[in-house]
Amino acid sequence: MNLGALEITWCGHAAFSFKTPSGKHVIVDPWLEQNPMCPPRLKNPANVDTLLITHGHGDHIADAVSLAKKHDATCIAIFETVLWLGKKGVGKLIGMNKGGTTERDGMKVTMVHAEHSCGIQDGDQVIYGGEACGYVITFENGVKVYHAGDTCVHSDMAIIGELYKPDIALLPIGDLYTMDPAQAAYAIRLLATKIVIPMHWGTFPALTGTPEKLRELTKDFVGLQIIDLKPGETLTGELKRFAPV
């Protein structure tokens, strides 16, 4: 597997930063400023072109409005979440729904199913944010990345694997709010993906799942690579890891 010029950086929790082969900056689930796992150098990005949001919980959407306004970035989310973002003054919006595909910054972004809640905390109210989702992102060099969002394991992962054949899966493993390592191991079997980056683990003491446990449960999976990035580490080229200064 060679990512070419694509760079994948884990910002901690479920937040990932992508530098596309053409140099665009894309962030999925922008929780940076108050994210205890996010390195200081990643909390205030110099530029952002596109934001993808899997659902409306604060640990996934908290910085979406501020980043979108500051950088004139486009937010992509499920329709109801986009309505809320618009009311908060975000100008560039793409609302979509599961099964749909949109093109942006040389990417094809397909919204896929996830099983999770999606209430948006707005002051002392919880606003309906539609449903939680995941994304399959096809970059301009053909690399396909599946960001599962917050979810339990579900049978649609077999469809995602068969239909889209993602090269890399970003899977939550922390337990309590998402899959634990046992469910993530089953998800890998359904997806038949050979490269997995664990996420949504270690942020808080309650998130007890670990990459080590996931490795133990998948040691019989031939050819599987579990790449447990550290927050701030970047994956690029022939799956080389580095931590930019």
N, C-alpha and C positions, 0 to 999 in steps of 0.2 A: 504493500500500500504506500503510495506517495501522494502527499497533499499538495505537492508543488509549491506555489507561492501562497497558498492559503495558510493563515495562522489562526490557531484556536487557543484562546487564553481563558483559563478558569479564574473568575473573579471571586470565587467563594460562594457557597450555598448553591443556588441554581443559576447564578448569573454567569454568562459566558460572553466574551468579546471575540468577534471574528474580524480579521483583516482579510478582505476578499482579494483574489488574485489581481484585480484592477485597482486595489488600494482603498476601497470603501470600508467604513467602520460600522459594524453592525453589532448591537448588543441584544441578547435575549435575557429577559427578566431583570430589568435594571434596578437592582437593589444594591447600591454601592456605598452611599454616604454613611449609613448607620449599620452596614453589614460588618460584623466583628471579624469576619474572615477576609475581607477585602483589603489588600495592601493599600497603604496611603496613596501611592503613585497612580492607582487605578480609580480612585474615588472621584476624580474630577477630570474626565477625559478631555483632551484638546479638541477633538471633533467627533461628532456622531452623525451618521447619515440615516440610519434606520434603527428603530427599536421594535422588537417582537415581544409580545406579552402573552404568556400562557394562561394567566388568570389574575384576578383582581386582589389577591391577598397582598398585604403590605410588604412582605418579604420577597415580592416579585415585581411590584409595580411602583414602589415608593418614590423612585426618582424619575419616573417616566415623564411626568408633566414638566418638571424643571429642566431636564435634559432636552426634551423636545422643543421647548421654548428657547432655550439658550442657543441651541445649534440649528434651529429650524429643521429638525429631523422629522421624518415620517414615522408615525406609530402604526403598527399592524397588530390587530387584536380581533377577538370575536365581536360581533356587531354591537352587543349591549355595552361592552366595555368601551368601545369606540365612542358611543353616545356620551358616556360619562367623561371621557377625555376631552371631547369637544366642548362640553359645558365648563371644563376647567381651563379653556382657552388654547388647547392644542389645535393648530391650524391644519397640519398635514396628516390626514388619517386615511387608513385603508381598513374598512370593516369587512369581515368575511365570516365564513362559517365552515364547519367541518366538511371535508371533502373538496373544498374549493382550493384553487391555486391562483396566486397572484405573482406578478413579476416586478422586481424592484432591484436596482443596483446590480444588474446582471444575474440575480438569483431567481430561481423559481421557489416560491414558498407555498407549501401545501399544508393546510391545517388538518390535523388528524385527531382522533378521539383520545380523551383522557378521562379518568374517573376520579373526581375531586370536587370540592365545593368552590364557589367563586364569588362570595360576598365582598363588596368593596367598603372598607371602613371610611366613612366620610363624616368627620366630626363625631357626633354622638349617634349617627345613623349607620346602618349597614344597607348599602345599595345593591340591588340585584345586578350582577355583572355578566349575565349569560352563563355559559358553561365553561369549565376548564378545558384546555386543549393541549395538544402537543404540536410540533411542527416537523416536517421533513423539508430540509433546505437543500436544494440542488444548486451548487455554486457553478460559476461559469466554466470551470475546468472539469466539471462532471462529478466532483466529489459530493456525496450525499451524506448529510448529517441529520440524525433523528434526535431532537430534544423532546424527551417524553413529558416535560412539565411535571407537576406534582400528580402522582397517580398511584393506585394499586395496580397489580398485574391484571390485565384483561385480555380476553380472547382476540380482540381486534389487533393485538400486536402481531399475531400470525398473519393477518391481512396486510399490515404495514410492511412486514418482512417480505411477503410474497409479491406485493404490488410495487413497492418502491425500492426494495433491496438496499437499505441504507448501509453505507460503508462503516459508519461510526454511530454508536448509540450512546447518548448521554442519559444515564438512568439514575433516578433517586434510589438511595439505599438506606436512608437514615432510620426508618421505622417511625412509629407514632402517627405522623401526618401523611406518610407515603409508604411505598414498598419497603420491606426489610430485605436483607441479603437473600433470604430464601425465595421470596417472591421475585426479586431481581434475577436470580439464577433461572427461574422458570421463564421469565420474560426473555432472557437471552436465548433460551431454547426455542421459544416461539418466533423470535425475530430472525434467528439464524445469522446474526451479525457477529463478525469475528473481532471487532475492536470496540471496547466499551470503556467509557470514562465515567466513573461513579460521581454522583453529585448529591446535594441536599443531605450531607452527613457531617457530623462533627461541629456544626455551627453552635449548637447548644448541648448541654449535657443530656437532654432528653433524646437526642438523635443518636442512638447507640449503635446503629449499623456501621460496619467498617469494610473497607476494600479487602482486608485480610480474610474476613469471614466469607465474602463473596468469592474470593479465589479458592478457598477451601471447598465451597459448595459447587464449584465449576471445574475442579481439577481434572475431570474426565472429559471436558469439552475440547476436542482436538482443534488446535490452531487458534484458540481464543487468546486475545491479548487484553488484559485489564490494565489500563493505564491510569494509575491514581495520581493525577496531577496535584501538585501543591498549589494553594492559592497564589496567583501571580505567575505561575509557570505557563509557558506557551508550547504548543505542539505544532510542528511544521515539517515540510519536506518528507523525508522517509521516517516519519514519526519520531523526529528528534525533539527532545525537551530542552528548553532553556528558560531562564528567568531574565527578562530584559531589565536593564538598569533604569 
